[in-house]
Amino acid sequence: MKIIKNLISVSAVAFLLYIFTFYIDGEMGVILLAFLIFAPLISLVFTIYGRNEIRVTFDCDGYVKKGSKLPVTVTVEKNGSMPCAFIEIKPSVSAVFSKNVKVYRFSMLNERKKSFTFDVEAVTGGNGEISVCSVYSCGFLGFLRLKAKQKLPPPKSVGVIPEIPDIKASSQLFRAIADIVMTSDEDEDNDTAMMFSANTTPGYEHREYITGDPLKRINWKLSSKRSKLMVRLDEAAASVQPLIILDLFRESSEQEEKAVIAEEKLLVSVFGLLSLMVKQGMACSFVYYDSSGVVTESVDNPEYPVQLLLKVLSVKVVADKRISLPPENASVCACVAATTNAGNGFSSVIDKIENHENISILGVSQDSENSTDLPLWYLDEDNNFKQV
């Protein structure tokens, strides 16, 4: 369509030039004709030159809070000394950002380097991407437009940080997990006391915190009871820590705009629950994807969920890929499997867990699909966990 419009414009100019030359002023018509022949040739030279000599880079922060604007700085460098007519740059953003991004056009006459900054608005929590999808060298007449030969800069991964709600300890899901953990703790203590003699160190022996002790060894539950920091002399047994699995599953056929909204809701629910459990002195095991693959981390510091959230937000969600549970997490007292889609294929996430009776599914909403017979929970608008 654009080519047709250009042809119509050129034809119209040629027709007017013919009328002017042969019926109005022949001498001036010849001058105009010469101009219209040489001007496109000169424009073509500048366009080809710019196509070969310009290089584009851009930079921005790796994280931004939801609802804020992220400044993105684009830099264009010219290798030679000849002026470039016009350069056209089109940025692109993924669905976690507002799509209101325009095309930028400017000329580079005497400058060898030029920068400009534009803002993108973060509208949905999750992992996003900013890129430059096209760079063109354009002629000054507007008819010529050639793609730059230099490679486009690689996309930048940006984590949009959602607001994590404060969930009350009276939440039914938290109370159900706490009851299971308390029972498992008592059973573990009894088993440990029977296994060790008086001359050995039991699995749950503690002492008061000393400056320099690793924070991850603090038993926050016991510390809250004794009103002073208590440190485990060995690591807590993994089997008495509840397990939270984060399964950000996105089907390849799903619209990106719809997928990121569901993923944000799940992230808010998971990290709200995780923060509550750790603040209440309940250490947890957390399974998620980072840049190296599937990772299991023990979370027993109230400040650590914020760092974990940043790690999760730094990784792009891969379509049609579910989380794979490591074998060492098979034996747990309780499990919360958080997923954006508990439909077909979800059973592979929880099949390795030995005790299915204490597994709960954390979904996006009350309308979330559930292909299992396990209880499905969701976080409502009042930040309370409800069972479907």
N, C-alpha and C positions, 0 to 999 in steps of 0.2 A: 504494500500500500504506500509506503514511504517513497519507494522508487518511482511509482506512478505519479505521485505528487511532484517529485523533482522533475520528471520528464515534462509534466504539464507546465511547470514554472519556466523551465528552459525554453520550451516551445513558445510560450507567451512572450518571453524576452526577445527571442529571435524574430517573432512576427512584428513586434513593435519596432525593433531595429530596422527591419526591412521597410516598413512604412516611413520611418524617419529618414532613411538614407535616400530612397527613390522618390519620395513625394514632398519632403519638407526641406532638409538641408543635407546635401550629398557629402560635403567636406566634413562636417561634424559627424555625419553617420559613419564615415570611414574611420575617424578617430575612435568613435565608440566601438566599432567593430574590432579594431586592433586591440583596444583595451579588453574586450570580452574574450579575445583569443589568448592574449598573453597573461592576463590575470589568473585564469584557472591553472596555467602552467606553473606560474610562480607559487600559487597556493598548493599545487601538488608537490612541489619541491619541499616546501616547509612541512607538509603533512608527512611525507615519507621520512624526512629528517627526524621529526619529533617521534615518529613511530619507533625508530631504531635507538634513540638516544635517551629516552626518559626511563627512570626507575622509580617505583612507588613503594613506600613502606608506611606502616602505621603502628601505633602503640596505644595501649590503654591499661588500666588497672585490671588485676585478675579477679576482683570481687567487687560487688556493689550491693547495697541494701535495696530490697524491694521498695518501689515507690520513689527511688532517687534517680538522678540523671548521671550517666557515665560519660565523661569527656573522652573523645577519641581524636587523637592527633594524627593527621595524614601528612606525610612529607614526600615531596616530589623533587627529584634531583635530575639535572640535565648534564650530560657528559661534555657536550661540545659548547661552542661559543655562539653558534647561530641561534636566532630567536625561534621559538616555537609559536605557531599560530594560536591554537587553542587546544587545551587538554580537557578531556571529559572523564570524570571518575564517578563510578557508581558503587557506593557501599551496600552491604547486605547484612541483615541481622536475623537471628533465629527467633522462634516464637515466644521466648521469654521476654523479648523486648517489643516496644511499640514499633509497628511497621512504618511509621511516618518518617522515612529517610529519603531525602531528595538526591538528585544528581547534581554534581558540582562541576562547573566549567570555569576556566580561567586561562589567561595567556601568560607566557614566560618570555619576556623580551630580553632584558638585560640580566635577569636573575638566573643564577645557576641552581638555586635551591629555594623552594617555596613550601610553606606549611600552612595548614588551616585546621581548625578544630570544629567538630560538630558533636552534639550531645544525643545520646540515645536514652530513652526512658525504660527502666526495668519495671515490668508490670507483673511478672509471675516468678515465683521462686523456683530455682533449679539451675541446671547447667545450660549455659547459652553459648552462642558463637557469633563473633563479629568478623566480617571478611570484606575484602574488596573484590567484587564479582566481575568488574570489567574496567579497563583503561583504554581510552581511544585518543588518537591524535587526529585533530580536526582542522580542515582548511579554513582560512578566514572568510571565504565566501559562503560557507555553510553547506556546500554540496559534497565535500569529501570527508570521509570518516573512516580511518583505518585502525585496527586493533594494534596496541603496542606489542612489540616483540618480546620485551622482557617478561620473565615469569611473574605472575601475580604473587603478592606476599602471602605467606601461609595464614590461615584463619587463627584468631585468638580465642581461646577458651575463657569464658567468664562465668563465675558463679554468682547467681543472684540469691542473696541471703534472705529467706523469709523470716517473719517474726514468729518465734516459738512461744506458744502460750504457756502460762503457769497452770498446771492441772492439779486439782485438789487431791489430797491423799485419800479422800472418801470415795474416789472413783471405784466402781465395782471391778473393773478389770485389774486395777492395781491391787485391790484387796484380795482378789482371787489368787494372783501371783504370789503376793506376800504370804498368804496362808500356806501355799505349797512349799515356799522357800523355808518358812519357819519350821515346818514339819521335817523337811529334809535336813535342816541344820541340826535339829535334835537327834535324828537318826544317825547323822554323820559323827556327832560328838560321842554318842554311845558306842558306835563301832570303833572309833579311834581309841577311846579309853580302854577297850577290851584288847586292842591289837598291840598296845605299847606297855612295857613294864615301867616301874618307877624310875629306872635309870635312863630312860629314853625320853626324847622330846615329843610330846603329843602333837598331832597335826594342827591344833588350834591354840597353842600356847601364845600368850601375848605379853608385852611389856609396854611401859609408857614411852611415848615418842621422844626421841632425842634429835636435836638439830643435825641435819645431814641424812637422816633416814629417808629412803625413797617414799614419796607420797603415795605411790600405788600400793604400798604395804599397809597403809592405815586402814583399820577396820572402822568404817564410819558408823556402822550400827552400834557397835560396842562403845565407841567414843561418845556417841550421843547419850547413851545410858549412864556412863560414868562421868560425863562432863569434862573429859580430858582426852587428848589424843592417845589412842592405843594402837600399837603396831604389831602385826603378825610376825612371828619368827620364821614362818615359811609361807609359801604361796597358798592362797585359798584353793581348796579342791574345786576343779571346774564343774564337777557334777552337781554341786550345790549352788551354782550361779545360774540364774535364769538366762535363757538365750533369746536374743532378739535377732531375727534375720530380716534384712532389707532386700526385697526383690522388686526393683524398679523395672518391671517388664513392660515393653512397648511393642505392639504388633506393627509390622512394616506397613500394613494397610491403613493404620490409624492416622487420622489427621494430627499433625504436630501440635496445633493450637489446643486441641482437646487433650492430647497426651500430657502436655506440660502442666495443665491445670490439675489433672489427677495425680501426677507425680508430686506436685507441691503439697497437695492435701495429705498425701502419705508421709512426706518428709516432716510436715508439721506434727502429725500424729505420733510418729515414731520418736522424734527427738523430744517432744513434750513428755511422752511416757518414760523415755530413757533418763531425762533430767530429773523427773520426779523420783524414780527408783533410786538413783544414786544419791539424791539429796536426803532420802529417807534411810540411807545407810545400807542399801541393797546393791552390792556389786553385781555387774552384769557382764555377760559375754556378748559381743556385737559382731555380726558377720555382714560384710558389705564388699562392694567392688571399689578398689582404688586403681591407680595407674599401673600397678604391677599385677593385678588380678584379684582373686578372692582373698580377703584378709579377715582374721578373727582377732579381736582385741578385747582385753579385759578392761572394763570401765568401772573404776571405784573412786574417782576424783570428781567432785561436783563441777569443776571447771573444764573437764575433758570433753563432755558432749559438744561444746561449742567448737573445739578443734576438730572433732570427728565430722561435724557438719560441713566444715570447710573442705575436708578431704573428700567427702561424698560429692560436694558441689563442683569439685575440680575435674570430675570424670564425666565424659559424654555418655549418655545412655545409648546402648547398642540395640537396635531393633531385633526382636525375636530371640533375645538372649536372656535366660533366667539365671539366677544365682545358683551356684553349685556348693552344697554344704560339705565342708571338710570332714573326713572321717572322725577326727578327734572330738567333734561336737555331737556325736551320736547319742552319748549318755548325758542327759541333762534332766534337772528336776522339773523345769517348766520351760516352755518355748512359746514365743510370740512370733509368728511368721507374717510379716507385714508385706503386702503385695498390692500392686495396682490391678492385678488380674488373677483371680483365683479360679480361672476356668481351665480349659484344656492345657495339660502339661504342668499344672501347678503341683501335682502329686510328686513330681521328681524333686521338688524343693524339700519336702518333709519326709520322704520315704526312708531316709537313713536314720531318722530319729527313733530310738528304741521304744520310748514310752509315748504312744500317741494319745493317751488319755489326758495328758496335761498340755496339749498343744492348742493354742488359740490363734485364729486368723485375724489380722488387723487389716481391714479394707479401707476403701476411699469413702464409701457412703453406704446407706442402708440398701441401696439398689445394686451394690456390687455383686457380681456373679460368684457363686461358691459351688464348686464341683465336688466338694467333700462333705462328710457328715460332721465336721468339726464346727465349733461355735465361731461365728463371724462378728467382730466388733468394728465400730467406727466412731470417729470423734465428731460430735454434733456441733452446732453453731454456738452452744454455750460452753464449749470445751469440756464436755463430759463424755466419757466412753459409754456407748450403749451397745447392747447385744441385739442382733437382728432376730 
